[in-house]
Amino acid sequence: MAFEYPDDLKYLDSHEYVRLDGDIATIGISAFAVDQLGDIVFLELPEIGDKLVKGETFGTVESVKAVEDLNAPVTGTVIERNTTMVDAPEQVAEDPYGEGWLLKIRIDESEELDEVLTAEEYRQQVEGA
């Protein structure tokens, strides 16, 4: 199955993505991750004002198959959480790169994104190409 890997995103090998707009990072999970998880039934996300630290767990995504940790791609402060996805987590699968985003954070150090994967690097990793 072919998945989308939008070029304007950066990816973690743990399948989170980040879209940077100035010093605001939108964080979600990739279409590949959604497919691997199956039906998502629960999301645990931090509250507005909470601090995320790059590489540390900030929440969980639970599906009928598994519970997976969500890892922060960058350090920053939560400024918005997608309450629609918290209330109806199955909707993440419908548009993971658009309406299915999870958090928006104000980042501390944009240089931290130098260490994440490009769309092509991520595609090669998950497809084994």
C-alpha positions as CSV (number, residue, x, y, z in Angstrom):
1,M,0.0,0.0,0.0
2,A,1.3,3.4,-0.9
3,F,1.2,6.2,1.7
4,E,1.6,9.9,1.5
5,Y,4.7,11.5,3.0
6,P,4.1,15.3,2.5
7,D,7.4,17.0,1.8
8,D,6.7,20.0,4.1
9,L,6.8,17.7,7.1
10,K,9.7,16.3,9.1
11,Y,9.4,12.8,10.7
12,L,10.7,10.8,13.6
13,D,11.5,7.2,13.2
14,S,8.8,6.6,15.8
15,H,6.2,7.9,13.2
16,E,5.4,11.3,14.6
17,Y,5.5,14.2,12.2
18,V,6.1,17.9,12.7
19,R,5.1,20.8,10.4
20,L,6.9,24.0,11.3
21,D,5.3,27.5,10.7
22,G,7.6,30.1,12.2
23,D,8.1,29.0,15.8
24,I,4.9,27.0,15.9
25,A,5.1,23.2,15.4
26,T,2.1,21.1,14.5
27,I,2.6,17.5,15.7
28,G,0.7,14.4,14.5
29,I,1.3,10.8,13.5
30,S,2.0,9.6,10.0
31,A,-0.5,7.7,7.7
32,F,1.9,4.7,8.0
33,A,1.5,4.7,11.8
34,V,-2.3,5.1,11.5
35,D,-2.4,2.1,9.2
36,Q,-0.1,0.0,11.5
37,L,-2.2,0.8,14.5
38,G,-5.6,0.0,13.0
39,D,-8.7,1.5,14.6
40,I,-7.7,4.2,17.0
41,V,-9.9,4.3,20.1
42,F,-8.2,6.6,22.6
43,L,-5.7,9.5,22.6
44,E,-3.9,10.8,25.7
45,L,-2.5,14.3,25.1
46,P,-0.9,16.9,27.3
47,E,-2.7,20.0,28.4
48,I,-2.2,23.6,27.1
49,G,0.8,25.1,28.9
50,D,2.5,21.7,29.4
51,K,6.2,21.5,28.4
52,L,7.4,18.9,25.9
53,V,11.0,17.8,25.8
54,K,12.5,16.5,22.6
55,G,12.7,12.7,22.6
56,E,10.5,12.3,25.7
57,T,7.0,10.7,25.7
58,F,4.2,13.3,25.7
59,G,1.1,11.0,25.4
60,T,-0.3,7.8,24.1
61,V,-2.3,6.6,21.2
62,E,-4.4,3.5,21.8
63,S,-5.9,1.3,19.1
64,V,-7.6,-2.1,19.0
65,K,-4.2,-3.6,18.4
66,A,-1.8,-1.7,20.7
67,V,-0.9,1.2,22.9
68,E,1.9,3.3,21.6
69,D,3.8,6.2,23.2
70,L,3.9,9.5,21.4
71,N,7.4,11.1,21.4
72,A,8.1,14.8,21.1
73,P,10.0,15.8,18.0
74,V,11.1,19.1,19.5
75,T,11.1,20.9,22.9
76,G,8.4,23.5,23.5
77,T,5.2,24.5,25.2
78,V,1.8,23.2,24.2
79,I,-0.4,26.1,22.9
80,E,-3.2,24.1,21.4
81,R,-4.5,20.5,21.5
82,N,-6.9,19.0,18.9
83,T,-9.9,18.3,21.2
84,T,-11.8,17.0,18.2
85,M,-9.3,14.1,17.9
86,V,-9.4,13.5,21.7
87,D,-13.2,13.3,21.6
88,A,-13.3,11.2,18.3
89,P,-9.8,9.6,18.0
90,E,-10.9,7.4,15.1
91,Q,-11.0,10.5,12.9
92,V,-7.2,10.7,13.0
93,A,-7.2,8.0,10.3
94,E,-9.3,10.1,7.9
95,D,-6.8,13.0,7.5
96,P,-3.6,12.4,9.6
97,Y,-1.7,15.3,7.9
98,G,-4.6,17.8,8.0
99,E,-7.6,17.8,10.4
100,G,-6.0,14.8,12.3
101,W,-3.1,16.8,13.9
102,L,-2.7,16.3,17.6
103,L,-0.8,19.3,19.1
104,K,0.5,22.7,18.4
105,I,3.5,23.8,20.4
106,R,5.7,26.9,20.5
107,I,9.2,25.5,20.0
108,D,12.2,26.6,22.0
109,E,15.0,25.5,19.5
110,S,14.3,25.1,15.8
111,E,17.8,23.6,15.4
112,E,16.4,20.5,17.1
113,L,14.6,19.7,13.8
114,D,18.0,19.3,12.0
115,E,18.1,15.8,13.5
116,V,14.7,14.5,12.2
117,L,14.0,12.7,8.9
118,T,12.9,14.3,5.6
119,A,9.9,12.9,3.9
120,E,12.1,10.9,1.5
121,E,14.3,9.5,4.4
122,Y,11.2,8.5,6.3
123,R,9.6,6.9,3.2
124,Q,12.7,4.8,2.7
125,Q,12.8,3.7,6.3
126,V,9.2,2.6,6.5
127,E,9.0,1.1,3.0
128,G,12.4,-0.5,3.3
129,A,13.4,1.0,-0.1
